[in-house]
C-alpha cells in the first residue's frame, strides 16, 4: 500500500495560504458566492497551483469546516461536570464570546453554512457535535433538578448563549456602527452585560 508522502515546508505554507484566503472569501461571500479564482487571487497563488492542493471548491470548504468544528466545540467540552454550575456556564459564555472576538471569520463561515441549510456539513452536525450538545443539555438539566440552577429550558439556554455571543462576530459591522465611536472595542462591556444577564437568569 502506497503512503502519501509528507508535505514539504513550502507545500504546507501554500496549503495554509489557500485555506486562510478561502476563509476570508467564504466568510464574506458564502459558499455559493465564492469562486476558485477569488480564492487563488486572495492567496497570491495561481489557480493551477491551488488545484494541485485542492481539486474543488468543496474540498477547501469541507477542510475549513472540519478544522472549525474541532475548535468550535472546545468551549463546550471545557464545561466541568464537577464544577460550580453557575460559574461553569458563565465561563462558557465568556469562552464563546472570546471565540467571536478572536475568530470572527470562522464564526461567519459557520453561520453562512447553516443559513444555506448546511449542505456541506449536515451529516457532521448530526455526529459528534450533536452528542456533545445532548451531553451538556443533560448536565444542565441535572444541575437544575438539584436546585443548583434556576429551571429554564436547557436547549434554549444553549441556543441563547450561541446567539448572544456569536452575534458579535456575525454582525460586527452593525455593532460597531451603533456603539460608536469608530474603533471602540465592544467585547469588555459585552462580557459584563452577558455575565449579569445569565447570572440573574440562572440563579435559583
C-alpha positions as CSV (number, residue, x, y, z in Angstrom):
1,X,0.0,0.0,0.0
2,X,1.4,3.4,-1.1
3,X,1.6,6.0,1.6
4,X,1.1,9.7,0.8
5,X,4.5,11.4,1.2
6,X,4.5,14.2,3.8
7,X,4.2,17.7,2.6
8,X,7.3,19.8,2.4
9,X,7.6,23.1,4.2
10,X,6.7,25.1,1.1
11,X,3.7,22.8,0.4
12,X,2.5,23.3,4.0
13,X,2.9,27.1,3.6
14,X,1.0,27.1,0.3
15,X,-1.8,24.9,1.6
16,X,-2.2,27.2,4.7
17,X,-2.2,30.3,2.5
18,X,-5.0,28.8,0.4
19,X,-7.1,27.9,3.5
20,X,-6.5,31.3,5.0
21,X,-7.5,33.1,1.8
22,X,-10.6,30.8,1.4
23,X,-11.6,31.6,5.0
24,X,-11.6,35.3,4.1
25,X,-13.6,34.8,0.9
26,X,-16.1,32.2,2.2
27,X,-16.8,34.2,5.3
28,X,-17.6,37.3,3.2
29,X,-19.4,35.7,0.2
30,X,-20.6,32.3,1.4
31,X,-20.0,29.1,-0.4
32,X,-22.2,29.8,-3.4
33,X,-20.8,33.3,-3.9
34,X,-17.2,32.2,-3.8
35,X,-15.1,31.1,-6.8
36,X,-11.8,29.3,-7.0
37,X,-10.5,32.4,-8.9
38,X,-11.3,34.6,-6.0
39,X,-9.5,32.2,-3.6
40,X,-6.5,31.9,-5.8
41,X,-6.2,35.7,-6.2
42,X,-6.6,36.3,-2.5
43,X,-4.0,33.6,-1.7
44,X,-1.4,35.0,-4.1
45,X,-1.2,31.7,-5.9
46,X,-2.1,30.7,-9.4
47,X,-5.3,28.8,-10.0
48,X,-3.4,25.7,-11.3
49,X,-1.3,25.8,-8.1
50,X,-4.4,26.0,-6.0
51,X,-5.9,23.0,-7.8
52,X,-2.8,21.0,-7.1
53,X,-3.7,21.1,-3.3
54,X,-7.5,21.2,-3.6
55,X,-9.2,19.8,-6.7
56,X,-12.5,21.5,-6.0
57,X,-14.1,24.4,-4.1
58,X,-16.0,21.8,-2.0
59,X,-12.7,20.3,-0.8
60,X,-11.5,23.6,0.5
61,X,-14.8,24.4,2.2
62,X,-15.1,21.0,3.8
63,X,-11.5,21.2,5.1
64,X,-12.2,24.6,6.7
65,X,-15.4,23.3,8.3
66,X,-13.7,20.2,9.6
67,X,-10.9,22.4,11.2
68,X,-13.5,24.8,12.6
69,X,-15.7,22.2,14.3
70,X,-12.7,20.8,16.2
71,X,-12.0,24.2,17.7
72,X,-15.7,25.4,17.9
73,X,-16.6,22.6,20.3
74,X,-13.7,23.2,22.7
75,X,-15.5,25.8,24.9
76,X,-18.4,23.4,25.4
77,X,-16.1,20.5,26.1
78,X,-14.4,22.6,28.8
79,X,-17.6,22.7,30.9
80,X,-16.7,20.7,34.0
81,X,-19.5,18.4,35.5
82,X,-17.7,18.7,38.8
83,X,-17.5,22.5,38.8
84,X,-19.8,25.1,40.4
85,X,-22.8,25.1,37.9
86,X,-23.4,28.8,37.6
87,X,-19.7,29.6,37.2
88,X,-19.2,26.8,34.7
89,X,-22.0,28.3,32.5
90,X,-20.7,31.9,32.9
91,X,-17.2,30.7,32.0
92,X,-18.7,29.0,28.9
93,X,-20.4,32.3,27.9
94,X,-17.1,34.1,28.2
95,X,-15.2,31.5,26.2
96,X,-17.8,31.7,23.4
97,X,-17.6,35.5,23.4
98,X,-13.8,35.3,23.2
99,X,-14.2,32.9,20.2
100,X,-16.2,35.5,18.4
101,X,-13.6,38.2,19.2
102,X,-10.6,36.1,18.2
103,X,-12.2,34.1,15.3
104,X,-14.8,36.3,13.6
105,X,-14.2,34.8,10.1
106,X,-14.7,31.3,11.4
107,X,-17.9,32.3,13.0
108,X,-19.2,33.9,9.8
109,X,-18.1,30.8,7.8
110,X,-20.2,28.6,10.1
111,X,-23.1,31.0,10.0
112,X,-23.1,31.1,6.2
113,X,-23.1,27.3,6.1
114,X,-26.0,27.0,8.4
115,X,-28.0,29.7,6.6
116,X,-27.7,27.6,3.4
117,X,-29.1,24.6,5.2
118,X,-25.7,23.1,6.0
119,X,-25.4,21.3,2.6
120,X,-21.7,20.6,3.1
121,X,-21.9,19.7,6.8
122,X,-25.3,18.3,7.6
123,X,-24.0,14.8,8.4
124,X,-21.2,16.1,10.6
125,X,-23.6,18.2,12.7
126,X,-25.6,15.1,13.5
127,X,-22.5,13.3,14.8
128,X,-20.0,14.4,17.4
129,X,-21.4,18.0,17.8
130,X,-24.9,16.7,18.5
131,X,-23.7,14.1,21.0
132,X,-21.7,16.8,22.9
133,X,-24.7,19.1,22.8
134,X,-27.0,16.4,24.2
135,X,-24.4,15.6,26.9
136,X,-24.4,19.2,28.2
137,X,-28.1,19.5,28.0
138,X,-28.4,16.5,30.3
139,X,-25.8,18.0,32.6
140,X,-27.6,21.4,32.8
141,X,-30.9,19.6,33.5
142,X,-29.3,17.6,36.3
143,X,-28.0,20.8,37.9
144,X,-31.5,22.4,37.6
145,X,-33.1,19.3,39.1
146,X,-30.6,19.5,42.0
147,X,-31.6,23.1,42.6
148,X,-28.2,24.5,41.7
149,X,-29.6,26.5,38.7
150,X,-33.0,28.1,38.0
151,X,-35.3,25.9,35.9
152,X,-35.1,27.0,32.3
153,X,-35.2,25.1,29.0
154,X,-31.7,23.7,28.7
155,X,-31.6,23.5,24.9
156,X,-32.8,27.1,24.5
157,X,-30.4,28.2,27.2
158,X,-27.5,26.9,24.9
159,X,-29.2,28.5,21.9
160,X,-29.3,31.8,23.6
161,X,-25.7,31.6,24.6
162,X,-24.7,30.9,21.0
163,X,-26.9,33.7,19.6
164,X,-25.8,36.3,22.1
165,X,-22.1,35.6,21.7
166,X,-21.7,34.8,18.0
167,X,-23.8,37.9,17.2
168,X,-20.7,40.0,17.9
169,X,-18.8,38.3,15.2
170,X,-21.5,37.8,12.6
171,X,-22.9,41.3,12.9
172,X,-19.7,43.1,13.8
173,X,-20.2,46.0,11.3
174,X,-23.6,46.8,12.7
175,X,-22.5,46.6,16.3
176,X,-19.5,48.9,15.8
177,X,-21.6,51.5,13.9
178,X,-24.3,51.6,16.6
179,X,-21.9,51.6,19.6
180,X,-19.6,54.3,18.2
181,X,-17.2,56.0,18.3
182,X,-15.4,54.2,15.5
183,X,-12.9,51.7,16.8
184,X,-14.5,51.1,20.2
185,X,-14.0,47.6,21.4
186,X,-17.4,46.1,22.2
187,X,-16.2,43.0,24.0
188,X,-15.3,44.2,27.5
189,X,-18.8,45.6,28.1
190,X,-20.4,42.7,26.3
191,X,-18.8,40.3,28.7
192,X,-20.0,42.3,31.7
193,X,-23.5,42.5,30.3
194,X,-23.8,38.8,29.5
195,X,-22.4,37.8,32.9
196,X,-25.1,39.9,34.6
197,X,-27.8,38.6,32.3
198,X,-27.1,34.9,32.8
199,X,-26.4,35.3,36.5
200,X,-29.9,36.8,37.0
201,X,-31.5,34.2,34.8
202,X,-29.9,31.2,36.3
203,X,-29.5,32.0,40.0
204,X,-32.0,29.8,41.9
